[in-house]
Amino acid sequence: MNQHQLSSGDLIADRRAEYAHMLAETGEHAAAADLMTQALDLVPDWAAGWFRLADYQDKSGNRAAAIEALRKVLALQPGDVFGAGLKLALFGDRTAPDQPPSLYVERLFDDYADRFDKALVERLDYTVPQKLAALAVAHCGQERFRHVIDLGCGTGLFGAEIRDRTDILEGFDLSINMLAKAQDKAIYDYLGQADLSLSPEASGVFARDADSPSRADLVSAADVLMYLGALDSVFVIVDRLLATSSVFAFSVEDAGADGDVVLRPSLRYAHGESYINALCSIHGFEIRAVNRTVIRKDGGKPVSGILFVTRKTS
């Protein structure tokens, strides 16, 4: 979400906030923080303004003031559309949550939808859909699928890669705007909104066919799990979606030696290979293929990821 587009409702405060933004753009973060503080004196209940102030304070080296501003954001906006709790965890103020706030993820991608494809493919060298589709076909023992369910389908980048290899293609995403972009591509037989951080019953994935949940022979999650943190609920959902001996293909950001589930400065979660191995063992998935690869760029630097192809064994 572009916080600079959110008005305070006060013309003078908005003007000061815009000047603060201009100062921050030139690297004068301490001056930006001072001007932003003046704006918030006029509108002390402006959550987006406090979030902007936290950013300026952090970049000016005043971490303590940034933490106080983020606490104010959470007090004003408990649903945490801004991801303030994630920032506080990165700053060491609290333990990282098992899951990011659904409202934060939903609004993030609602805002990103119009520029998603161009930004990922043209600027960030994003290749997960192609690589994951090719890996799934190469290691699943079949050239064609009867029924594919694309979790976190976004604008349909993975769907476009697998459409010609499946009879039925479903897509689910948390963001309505991303689903609208996928609908425009006319490659899915069904699209629905779902929150994979919830229990299977509450997620929305089974709303279409609650009587026959085990309907897929391939479930995909391309570049999705880094927005979910702990993945137990996802594996339960996938287990219910898949027929026995069917395939779950997915990608994660590689946590390396940092741990099982690690919150990165990007506010995405990275996952360790041993963590994924344990989840597969617990939920009855046999790992058929593992591919370590660069999944995108972030700030001009490559982001390491791991692609997995697994098969449900029970």
Contacts in CASP RR format, 6 or more apart in sequence:
PFRMAT RR
TARGET T0000
AUTHOR 0000-0000-0000
METHOD contacts of the structure
MODEL  1
MNQHQLSSGDLIADRRAEYAHMLAETGEHAAAADLMTQALDLVPDWAAGW
FRLADYQDKSGNRAAAIEALRKVLALQPGDVFGAGLKLALFGDRTAPDQP
PSLYVERLFDDYADRFDKALVERLDYTVPQKLAALAVAHCGQERFRHVID
LGCGTGLFGAEIRDRTDILEGFDLSINMLAKAQDKAIYDYLGQADLSLSP
EASGVFARDADSPSRADLVSAADVLMYLGALDSVFVIVDRLLATSSVFAF
SVEDAGADGDVVLRPSLRYAHGESYINALCSIHGFEIRAVNRTVIRKDGG
KPVSGILFVTRKTS
1 81 0 8 1.000
1 82 0 8 1.000
1 107 0 8 1.000
1 108 0 8 1.000
1 110 0 8 1.000
1 111 0 8 1.000
2 111 0 8 1.000
3 48 0 8 1.000
3 49 0 8 1.000
3 51 0 8 1.000
3 52 0 8 1.000
3 82 0 8 1.000
4 17 0 8 1.000
4 18 0 8 1.000
4 21 0 8 1.000
4 52 0 8 1.000
6 48 0 8 1.000
6 49 0 8 1.000
7 14 0 8 1.000
8 14 0 8 1.000
8 17 0 8 1.000
8 39 0 8 1.000
8 42 0 8 1.000
8 43 0 8 1.000
8 46 0 8 1.000
8 48 0 8 1.000
8 49 0 8 1.000
9 43 0 8 1.000
10 42 0 8 1.000
10 43 0 8 1.000
12 39 0 8 1.000
12 42 0 8 1.000
13 39 0 8 1.000
13 40 0 8 1.000
13 42 0 8 1.000
13 43 0 8 1.000
13 46 0 8 1.000
14 39 0 8 1.000
16 35 0 8 1.000
16 36 0 8 1.000
16 38 0 8 1.000
16 39 0 8 1.000
16 42 0 8 1.000
17 35 0 8 1.000
17 36 0 8 1.000
17 39 0 8 1.000
17 49 0 8 1.000
17 52 0 8 1.000
19 35 0 8 1.000
20 31 0 8 1.000
20 32 0 8 1.000
20 33 0 8 1.000
20 35 0 8 1.000
20 36 0 8 1.000
20 39 0 8 1.000
20 52 0 8 1.000
20 56 0 8 1.000
21 32 0 8 1.000
21 52 0 8 1.000
23 29 0 8 1.000
23 31 0 8 1.000
23 32 0 8 1.000
23 35 0 8 1.000
24 32 0 8 1.000
24 55 0 8 1.000
24 56 0 8 1.000
24 59 0 8 1.000
27 59 0 8 1.000
29 56 0 8 1.000
29 57 0 8 1.000
29 59 0 8 1.000
29 60 0 8 1.000
29 61 0 8 1.000
30 56 0 8 1.000
30 60 0 8 1.000
30 62 0 8 1.000
32 56 0 8 1.000
32 60 0 8 1.000
33 53 0 8 1.000
33 56 0 8 1.000
33 57 0 8 1.000
33 60 0 8 1.000
33 62 0 8 1.000
33 65 0 8 1.000
36 49 0 8 1.000
36 52 0 8 1.000
36 53 0 8 1.000
36 56 0 8 1.000
37 53 0 8 1.000
39 46 0 8 1.000
39 49 0 8 1.000
40 46 0 8 1.000
40 49 0 8 1.000
40 50 0 8 1.000
40 53 0 8 1.000
43 49 0 8 1.000
45 76 0 8 1.000
46 76 0 8 1.000
47 72 0 8 1.000
47 73 0 8 1.000
47 76 0 8 1.000
47 77 0 8 1.000
47 82 0 8 1.000
48 82 0 8 1.000
50 69 0 8 1.000
50 70 0 8 1.000
50 72 0 8 1.000
50 73 0 8 1.000
50 76 0 8 1.000
51 69 0 8 1.000
51 70 0 8 1.000
51 73 0 8 1.000
51 82 0 8 1.000
51 84 0 8 1.000
53 69 0 8 1.000
54 66 0 8 1.000
54 67 0 8 1.000
54 69 0 8 1.000
54 70 0 8 1.000
54 73 0 8 1.000
54 84 0 8 1.000
54 87 0 8 1.000
55 66 0 8 1.000
57 63 0 8 1.000
57 65 0 8 1.000
57 66 0 8 1.000
57 69 0 8 1.000
58 66 0 8 1.000
58 91 0 8 1.000
63 91 0 8 1.000
66 91 0 8 1.000
67 88 0 8 1.000
67 91 0 8 1.000
67 93 0 8 1.000
70 84 0 8 1.000
70 85 0 8 1.000
70 87 0 8 1.000
70 88 0 8 1.000
70 91 0 8 1.000
70 93 0 8 1.000
71 84 0 8 1.000
71 88 0 8 1.000
71 93 0 8 1.000
73 80 0 8 1.000
73 82 0 8 1.000
73 84 0 8 1.000
74 80 0 8 1.000
74 84 0 8 1.000
74 85 0 8 1.000
74 88 0 8 1.000
77 84 0 8 1.000
79 101 0 8 1.000
79 103 0 8 1.000
80 101 0 8 1.000
80 103 0 8 1.000
80 104 0 8 1.000
81 101 0 8 1.000
81 103 0 8 1.000
81 104 0 8 1.000
81 107 0 8 1.000
82 104 0 8 1.000
83 100 0 8 1.000
83 101 0 8 1.000
83 104 0 8 1.000
83 267 0 8 1.000
85 94 0 8 1.000
85 97 0 8 1.000
85 101 0 8 1.000
86 96 0 8 1.000
86 97 0 8 1.000
86 100 0 8 1.000
86 101 0 8 1.000
86 104 0 8 1.000
86 263 0 8 1.000
86 267 0 8 1.000
87 267 0 8 1.000
88 94 0 8 1.000
89 95 0 8 1.000
89 96 0 8 1.000
89 97 0 8 1.000
89 263 0 8 1.000
90 96 0 8 1.000
90 263 0 8 1.000
90 265 0 8 1.000
90 267 0 8 1.000
96 261 0 8 1.000
96 263 0 8 1.000
98 229 0 8 1.000
98 230 0 8 1.000
98 261 0 8 1.000
99 197 0 8 1.000
99 228 0 8 1.000
99 229 0 8 1.000
99 230 0 8 1.000
100 197 0 8 1.000
100 227 0 8 1.000
100 228 0 8 1.000
100 229 0 8 1.000
100 267 0 8 1.000
100 269 0 8 1.000
102 174 0 8 1.000
102 195 0 8 1.000
102 197 0 8 1.000
102 198 0 8 1.000
105 174 0 8 1.000
105 175 0 8 1.000
105 227 0 8 1.000
106 174 0 8 1.000
106 175 0 8 1.000
109 116 0 8 1.000
109 154 0 8 1.000
109 173 0 8 1.000
109 174 0 8 1.000
109 175 0 8 1.000
109 177 0 8 1.000
109 178 0 8 1.000
110 175 0 8 1.000
110 176 0 8 1.000
110 177 0 8 1.000
110 178 0 8 1.000
111 177 0 8 1.000
112 119 0 8 1.000
112 178 0 8 1.000
113 155 0 8 1.000
113 175 0 8 1.000
113 177 0 8 1.000
113 178 0 8 1.000
113 180 0 8 1.000
113 181 0 8 1.000
114 177 0 8 1.000
114 181 0 8 1.000
116 154 0 8 1.000
116 155 0 8 1.000
116 178 0 8 1.000
116 181 0 8 1.000
117 155 0 8 1.000
117 157 0 8 1.000
117 181 0 8 1.000
120 126 0 8 1.000
120 157 0 8 1.000
120 296 0 8 1.000
121 157 0 8 1.000
123 297 0 8 1.000
124 296 0 8 1.000
124 297 0 8 1.000
124 298 0 8 1.000
125 294 0 8 1.000
125 296 0 8 1.000
125 297 0 8 1.000
126 157 0 8 1.000
126 223 0 8 1.000
126 295 0 8 1.000
126 296 0 8 1.000
127 293 0 8 1.000
127 295 0 8 1.000
127 296 0 8 1.000
128 158 0 8 1.000
128 222 0 8 1.000
128 223 0 8 1.000
128 251 0 8 1.000
128 295 0 8 1.000
128 296 0 8 1.000
128 307 0 8 1.000
129 156 0 8 1.000
129 157 0 8 1.000
129 158 0 8 1.000
129 159 0 8 1.000
129 160 0 8 1.000
129 161 0 8 1.000
129 222 0 8 1.000
129 223 0 8 1.000
130 161 0 8 1.000
131 291 0 8 1.000
131 293 0 8 1.000
131 307 0 8 1.000
132 158 0 8 1.000
132 161 0 8 1.000
132 220 0 8 1.000
132 222 0 8 1.000
132 249 0 8 1.000
132 250 0 8 1.000
132 251 0 8 1.000
132 307 0 8 1.000
133 158 0 8 1.000
133 161 0 8 1.000
133 162 0 8 1.000
133 165 0 8 1.000
133 220 0 8 1.000
133 249 0 8 1.000
135 249 0 8 1.000
135 289 0 8 1.000
135 291 0 8 1.000
135 307 0 8 1.000
135 309 0 8 1.000
136 162 0 8 1.000
136 218 0 8 1.000
136 220 0 8 1.000
136 247 0 8 1.000
136 249 0 8 1.000
136 309 0 8 1.000
137 143 0 8 1.000
137 165 0 8 1.000
138 289 0 8 1.000
139 288 0 8 1.000
139 289 0 8 1.000
139 309 0 8 1.000
140 218 0 8 1.000
140 247 0 8 1.000
140 249 0 8 1.000
140 288 0 8 1.000
140 309 0 8 1.000
140 311 0 8 1.000
142 217 0 8 1.000
143 165 0 8 1.000
144 165 0 8 1.000
144 166 0 8 1.000
144 167 0 8 1.000
145 162 0 8 1.000
145 165 0 8 1.000
145 166 0 8 1.000
145 167 0 8 1.000
145 217 0 8 1.000
145 218 0 8 1.000
146 166 0 8 1.000
146 167 0 8 1.000
146 168 0 8 1.000
146 217 0 8 1.000
147 166 0 8 1.000
147 167 0 8 1.000
147 168 0 8 1.000
147 170 0 8 1.000
147 215 0 8 1.000
147 216 0 8 1.000
147 217 0 8 1.000
147 218 0 8 1.000
148 159 0 8 1.000
148 162 0 8 1.000
148 165 0 8 1.000
148 166 0 8 1.000
148 168 0 8 1.000
148 169 0 8 1.000
148 170 0 8 1.000
148 216 0 8 1.000
148 217 0 8 1.000
148 218 0 8 1.000
148 219 0 8 1.000
148 220 0 8 1.000
149 170 0 8 1.000
149 171 0 8 1.000
149 172 0 8 1.000
149 205 0 8 1.000
149 215 0 8 1.000
149 216 0 8 1.000
149 218 0 8 1.000
149 219 0 8 1.000
149 220 0 8 1.000
149 241 0 8 1.000
150 156 0 8 1.000
150 158 0 8 1.000
150 159 0 8 1.000
150 162 0 8 1.000
150 169 0 8 1.000
150 170 0 8 1.000
150 171 0 8 1.000
150 172 0 8 1.000
150 188 0 8 1.000
150 220 0 8 1.000
150 222 0 8 1.000
151 171 0 8 1.000
151 172 0 8 1.000
151 194 0 8 1.000
151 196 0 8 1.000
151 205 0 8 1.000
151 219 0 8 1.000
151 220 0 8 1.000
151 221 0 8 1.000
151 224 0 8 1.000
151 234 0 8 1.000
151 237 0 8 1.000
151 238 0 8 1.000
152 171 0 8 1.000
152 172 0 8 1.000
152 173 0 8 1.000
152 174 0 8 1.000
152 194 0 8 1.000
152 196 0 8 1.000
152 221 0 8 1.000
152 222 0 8 1.000
152 224 0 8 1.000
153 159 0 8 1.000
153 171 0 8 1.000
153 172 0 8 1.000
153 173 0 8 1.000
153 178 0 8 1.000
153 179 0 8 1.000
153 182 0 8 1.000
153 188 0 8 1.000
153 191 0 8 1.000
154 173 0 8 1.000
154 175 0 8 1.000
154 178 0 8 1.000
154 179 0 8 1.000
154 181 0 8 1.000
154 182 0 8 1.000
155 178 0 8 1.000
155 181 0 8 1.000
155 182 0 8 1.000
155 185 0 8 1.000
156 171 0 8 1.000
156 181 0 8 1.000
156 182 0 8 1.000
156 185 0 8 1.000
156 187 0 8 1.000
156 188 0 8 1.000
157 222 0 8 1.000
158 220 0 8 1.000
158 222 0 8 1.000
159 169 0 8 1.000
159 171 0 8 1.000
159 187 0 8 1.000
159 188 0 8 1.000
159 220 0 8 1.000
160 185 0 8 1.000
160 187 0 8 1.000
162 169 0 8 1.000
162 218 0 8 1.000
162 220 0 8 1.000
163 169 0 8 1.000
163 187 0 8 1.000
166 218 0 8 1.000
168 189 0 8 1.000
168 190 0 8 1.000
169 187 0 8 1.000
169 188 0 8 1.000
169 189 0 8 1.000
169 190 0 8 1.000
170 188 0 8 1.000
170 189 0 8 1.000
170 190 0 8 1.000
170 191 0 8 1.000
170 192 0 8 1.000
170 208 0 8 1.000
170 216 0 8 1.000
171 182 0 8 1.000
171 188 0 8 1.000
171 190 0 8 1.000
171 191 0 8 1.000
171 192 0 8 1.000
172 191 0 8 1.000
172 192 0 8 1.000
172 193 0 8 1.000
172 194 0 8 1.000
172 196 0 8 1.000
172 204 0 8 1.000
172 205 0 8 1.000
173 179 0 8 1.000
173 182 0 8 1.000
173 191 0 8 1.000
173 192 0 8 1.000
173 193 0 8 1.000
173 194 0 8 1.000
174 193 0 8 1.000
174 194 0 8 1.000
174 195 0 8 1.000
174 196 0 8 1.000
176 193 0 8 1.000
179 191 0 8 1.000
179 192 0 8 1.000
179 193 0 8 1.000
182 188 0 8 1.000
182 191 0 8 1.000
183 191 0 8 1.000
190 208 0 8 1.000
192 204 0 8 1.000
192 207 0 8 1.000
192 208 0 8 1.000
193 204 0 8 1.000
194 203 0 8 1.000
194 204 0 8 1.000
194 205 0 8 1.000
195 202 0 8 1.000
195 203 0 8 1.000
195 204 0 8 1.000
196 203 0 8 1.000
196 205 0 8 1.000
196 224 0 8 1.000
196 228 0 8 1.000
196 233 0 8 1.000
196 234 0 8 1.000
196 237 0 8 1.000
197 228 0 8 1.000
197 233 0 8 1.000
198 204 0 8 1.000
198 233 0 8 1.000
199 233 0 8 1.000
199 236 0 8 1.000
200 206 0 8 1.000
200 233 0 8 1.000
200 236 0 8 1.000
200 237 0 8 1.000
200 240 0 8 1.000
203 233 0 8 1.000
203 237 0 8 1.000
205 237 0 8 1.000
205 241 0 8 1.000
206 213 0 8 1.000
206 240 0 8 1.000
209 215 0 8 1.000
213 240 0 8 1.000
213 241 0 8 1.000
214 240 0 8 1.000
214 241 0 8 1.000
214 242 0 8 1.000
214 243 0 8 1.000
214 244 0 8 1.000
215 241 0 8 1.000
215 243 0 8 1.000
216 241 0 8 1.000
216 242 0 8 1.000
216 243 0 8 1.000
216 246 0 8 1.000
217 242 0 8 1.000
217 243 0 8 1.000
217 246 0 8 1.000
217 247 0 8 1.000
218 246 0 8 1.000
218 247 0 8 1.000
218 248 0 8 1.000
218 249 0 8 1.000
219 238 0 8 1.000
219 241 0 8 1.000
219 242 0 8 1.000
219 246 0 8 1.000
219 247 0 8 1.000
219 248 0 8 1.000
219 249 0 8 1.000
220 248 0 8 1.000
220 249 0 8 1.000
220 250 0 8 1.000
221 234 0 8 1.000
221 238 0 8 1.000
221 248 0 8 1.000
221 249 0 8 1.000
221 250 0 8 1.000
221 251 0 8 1.000
222 249 0 8 1.000
222 250 0 8 1.000
222 251 0 8 1.000
223 251 0 8 1.000
223 295 0 8 1.000
223 296 0 8 1.000
224 250 0 8 1.000
224 251 0 8 1.000
225 231 0 8 1.000
225 234 0 8 1.000
225 250 0 8 1.000
225 251 0 8 1.000
225 252 0 8 1.000
225 269 0 8 1.000
225 271 0 8 1.000
226 252 0 8 1.000
226 253 0 8 1.000
226 268 0 8 1.000
226 269 0 8 1.000
226 270 0 8 1.000
226 271 0 8 1.000
227 268 0 8 1.000
227 269 0 8 1.000
228 234 0 8 1.000
228 269 0 8 1.000
229 261 0 8 1.000
229 263 0 8 1.000
229 269 0 8 1.000
229 271 0 8 1.000
230 261 0 8 1.000
231 261 0 8 1.000
231 271 0 8 1.000
231 275 0 8 1.000
231 276 0 8 1.000
231 279 0 8 1.000
232 279 0 8 1.000
235 279 0 8 1.000
235 280 0 8 1.000
235 282 0 8 1.000
235 283 0 8 1.000
235 285 0 8 1.000
236 283 0 8 1.000
238 248 0 8 1.000
238 283 0 8 1.000
239 283 0 8 1.000
239 284 0 8 1.000
239 285 0 8 1.000
239 312 0 8 1.000
242 248 0 8 1.000
242 312 0 8 1.000
243 312 0 8 1.000
244 312 0 8 1.000
244 313 0 8 1.000
244 314 0 8 1.000
245 311 0 8 1.000
245 312 0 8 1.000
245 313 0 8 1.000
246 311 0 8 1.000
246 312 0 8 1.000
247 288 0 8 1.000
247 309 0 8 1.000
247 310 0 8 1.000
247 311 0 8 1.000
247 312 0 8 1.000
248 285 0 8 1.000
248 308 0 8 1.000
248 309 0 8 1.000
248 310 0 8 1.000
248 311 0 8 1.000
248 312 0 8 1.000
249 307 0 8 1.000
249 308 0 8 1.000
249 309 0 8 1.000
249 310 0 8 1.000
250 307 0 8 1.000
250 308 0 8 1.000
250 310 0 8 1.000
251 295 0 8 1.000
251 305 0 8 1.000
251 306 0 8 1.000
251 307 0 8 1.000
251 308 0 8 1.000
252 270 0 8 1.000
252 271 0 8 1.000
252 272 0 8 1.000
252 276 0 8 1.000
252 305 0 8 1.000
252 306 0 8 1.000
252 308 0 8 1.000
253 264 0 8 1.000
253 268 0 8 1.000
253 269 0 8 1.000
253 270 0 8 1.000
253 271 0 8 1.000
253 295 0 8 1.000
253 303 0 8 1.000
253 304 0 8 1.000
253 305 0 8 1.000
254 270 0 8 1.000
254 271 0 8 1.000
254 272 0 8 1.000
254 273 0 8 1.000
254 292 0 8 1.000
254 304 0 8 1.000
254 305 0 8 1.000
254 306 0 8 1.000
255 261 0 8 1.000
255 262 0 8 1.000
255 270 0 8 1.000
255 271 0 8 1.000
255 272 0 8 1.000
255 275 0 8 1.000
256 270 0 8 1.000
256 272 0 8 1.000
256 273 0 8 1.000
256 304 0 8 1.000
258 270 0 8 1.000
258 272 0 8 1.000
259 272 0 8 1.000
259 275 0 8 1.000
260 271 0 8 1.000
260 272 0 8 1.000
260 274 0 8 1.000
260 275 0 8 1.000
261 269 0 8 1.000
261 270 0 8 1.000
261 271 0 8 1.000
261 272 0 8 1.000
261 275 0 8 1.000
262 269 0 8 1.000
262 270 0 8 1.000
262 271 0 8 1.000
262 272 0 8 1.000
263 269 0 8 1.000
264 270 0 8 1.000
266 298 0 8 1.000
271 306 0 8 1.000
272 306 0 8 1.000
273 290 0 8 1.000
273 306 0 8 1.000
276 306 0 8 1.000
276 308 0 8 1.000
277 287 0 8 1.000
279 285 0 8 1.000
280 286 0 8 1.000
280 287 0 8 1.000
280 310 0 8 1.000
284 312 0 8 1.000
284 313 0 8 1.000
284 314 0 8 1.000
285 310 0 8 1.000
285 311 0 8 1.000
285 312 0 8 1.000
285 313 0 8 1.000
286 310 0 8 1.000
286 311 0 8 1.000
286 312 0 8 1.000
286 313 0 8 1.000
287 308 0 8 1.000
287 309 0 8 1.000
287 310 0 8 1.000
288 309 0 8 1.000
288 310 0 8 1.000
288 311 0 8 1.000
289 307 0 8 1.000
289 308 0 8 1.000
289 309 0 8 1.000
290 306 0 8 1.000
290 307 0 8 1.000
290 308 0 8 1.000
291 306 0 8 1.000
291 307 0 8 1.000
292 304 0 8 1.000
292 305 0 8 1.000
292 306 0 8 1.000
292 307 0 8 1.000
293 304 0 8 1.000
293 305 0 8 1.000
293 306 0 8 1.000
293 307 0 8 1.000
294 302 0 8 1.000
294 303 0 8 1.000
294 304 0 8 1.000
294 305 0 8 1.000
295 303 0 8 1.000
295 304 0 8 1.000
295 305 0 8 1.000
296 302 0 8 1.000
296 303 0 8 1.000
297 303 0 8 1.000
END
